[in-house]
Amino acid sequence: MEEKHRFSAVIQKEGKWYVSWCPELDIASQGETIEEAIESLKEAIELYLEDEDTQIPATGQVFTTTAEVSSHAKDSRPISS
């Protein structure tokens, strides 16, 4: 019988791409739409789990939220690497 696992997916827009990230497994993928990014992440997770040596972490429920902070009048511009 096939076992089902539930993992978190964090989606962030980066340029023209949507980047999806699974924090429990530290796996990321991308797509041109949110739906594509999620599907691509699912495929990446499935491939990761195919490895017989993979340990699936015992995780509880992951909560995602936002935090609003003051920038103290700094310019709002992206950080470049």
N, C-alpha and C positions, 0 to 999 in steps of 0.2 A: 504494500500500500504506500502510496506517495505521501510524504510528510510535507505539510505547509509551514512556512516560516513567515513572520511579519517583521519587516525592517523599516526604518525611517528613511525618508527621502527629502533632502533639502535642495531646493531649486533656487538658483541665482542667475540673473541675466548678466552676461559678460559680453559686451559688444553686440554682435548679431546672434550670438549663441545663448542657449540656456544650459547651464551646467548643473548636473544633478549629482548629489553626494549622499552616500549612505554612511552616517557616522559610526554605526556599530561595527562595520567591516572596513571602514576607511577606503571605500571604492567610489570612484567618480566616473562620470560619463557626460555626454552632451548631446544636444539636438537643436534643430532650428526652431522648434516649438516646445512648449512645456510637455506636451504629450509625447513627442519624440524623445525628449530628454529622459522622461520616466521610463519609457519602453526600453531605451538603450541601457539605462541603469539596471532594469530587471534582467536583461540579457547578460550584462556584466556580472551581476550577482549569481545568476544561474551557472555561468561558466566557472566562477570562483568556487561555488559549492560542489562542482563536479569532481574536484580534487579529493581523492579519498582520505588524504591527510588533513583536510581542512577541519578545524575545530569551530563549530558554530557557538558563538558566545551566548551564555544564558543572560538575557537582558530583560529588564523590566520595561515598563512603558516609558518611552522617551517623550519629553515635553519640549515643544519649541515655542518661543515667544519672542517679542522684540523688547528692546530697552531704549528709551528716549533720553538722551543726555544733551547738555548744552555744550556747544563748541567754543564758547568764550570768544566770539567774534572772529574766529579764524575763517578764512575763505573755504567754501565748500567745493573742493576739487579732488579728483581722484588721486590716489597715491600711485606714483609711477615707480617701477622697479628698475 
